[in-house]
Amino acid sequence: MNCWEFKHCGRDKTNDCPAYPKGGTECWRIAGTMCGGKVQGTFAQKLANCMDCDYYKSAKGIAS
C-alpha cells in the first residue's frame, strides 16, 4: 500500500507529492514529502518524525 492510500491525503490526485507515483511505499526516504500539513526536509532531518508515523510503523511491521 502506498502512503497516500494509507493516509488518504489526496496529494496523488494533484501530482503534488515527491513520493508520487513511485515512492509511496518508502516515503520516509524521499525529501520534501508532507507531514501534518508541512513540507518535511531530507531523510536525515525527518526520520525521527517518520518513526512516529502510523504509515511508517505499518510499512516496517512495527506495532503501534
N, C-alpha and C positions, 0 to 999 in steps of 0.2 A: 504494500500500500504506500502511496506517495504521501508526503507531508500535507499537501493541500487537500487531499481526500480525508485524511485523519482530522485535520484542524478546521476544515470547511471554511477556509479563508477567502476563497474566490479569486485569488490572485492568478490562478492558472487561466482563468477566463479572460483576464485583461492582458496576459503576457507581460505582466509587470513584476515578475519574480525571477531572480537569477537562478533559482533551483529548477524552474520550469523550462523545458519539459523533461530533461534527463537526469536531474539531480535530486529528485523528490524523495528518494529512499535514503539519502545521506545528506540532508540539507545542512547539517551542522558543519560539514566540510566546506561549504560554499559561502564566500564573503558576500555581505550585502543583503542577506535574507532578512525577513521581518520577524519580530517577536514583540508581542504586546503593543503593536502599532508603531514600533520604532525600528529603523534600519539598524541591523547589527553589523559589527565590524568583521575583522578577519577571523579565521578559525581560532587562533590563539586568544583573541580578545573576547570571543563569545562562548567558548566551550563551557565555562562554568555555568552560564545561563542555560545552555543547551542540556547540560546534565540534569537540570531540574525539570525539563520539559517532558510532558506525558508522551509525546511522539517519540522523542529520543529514547526514553525508557522502554517503550513498546518495541521499537525497532531493535534495540540492543538486548531485549529479553530480560530487562530488569524489572523486578516487582516494584510497584509504586507504593 
